[in-house]
Amino acid sequence: MHTNKDQKIILDVKNLHKSFGIKIVHQGVSFQLLDGEILGLFGVSGSGKSVILRSIIGLEKPDSGEITFEDKDLTKLSERELIPIRTKIAFVFQNGALFDSLTVEENLSYPLIEHTQLNSEEIHQRVNTMLELIDMKGSNHLLPAELSGGMQKRAGLARAIIIEPKIILFDEPTAGLDPINTRRFLENIKKLKSKKITGIFVTHDIPSAFEISDRIAILYHGMIYVIDKVEKIKQLKDPLVQSFIRGIEEETQYA
């Protein structure tokens, strides 16, 4: 495990096992997320990358293993106990997951109303600050249906981070975006990175992951095959690692 001694471990995933019926997905997944880093997570289709993210916030329960955050094993928490955790670990869904009937401002305000003591003026100010950050200034009164796909994803990102979580989980955030909108989304994440955000970036978009990640982990046959800094991953001669770098996905069946 290659870690920077100056960075503390903010999330510790140990020996996760998970099956869906006869399909074995995880066979001992272990890795650590360091405070202030973005960890890119690669894996072939069906390898369980998104299942890891969903397990972290309690949407899936591993069959065994531990996920430690703030001295708590998240796998042991009840739905009620997970509520405050989900204000500290945000999930950025593929489709933005906005409430269709609420405006952009109402969507972004919702977590602030639910989880903070801010007054209406403070909420409005924070929403405007966030919209400026994601290059959507003035879109407060638009409904999700009036936004492009790229804008919906950026608004979803803004809603996830507006309560200033400690960790952000990105689940294929650039999937379905054209190159221009992908670039805009990445620039937004880079702005957040300058504020020292911590996150896990699950993606098939290898160039994007290399651009914003500090380290890369490759999930293969239900375990972390390799984890290291981006530059070291790029230099590895291992055929499997090279196949990911070239963006080639093996059609691997998990028995």
Buried (B, 14 or more C-beta within 10 A) or exposed (E): EEEEEEBEEBBBBBBBBBBEEEEBBBBBBBBBBBBBBBBBBBBBEEBBBBBBBBBBBBEBEBEEBBBBBEEEEBBEBEEEEBEEBBBBBBBBBBBBBBEEEBBBBBBBBBBBEEBBEBEEEEBBEBBBEBBEBBBBEEBBEBBBEEBEEBBBBBBBBBBBBBBEBBBBBBBBBBBEBEEEBBBBBBEBBEEBBEEEBBBBBBBBBBEBBBBBBBBBBBBBBBBBBBBBBBEEBEEBEEEBBEBBBEEEBEEEEBE
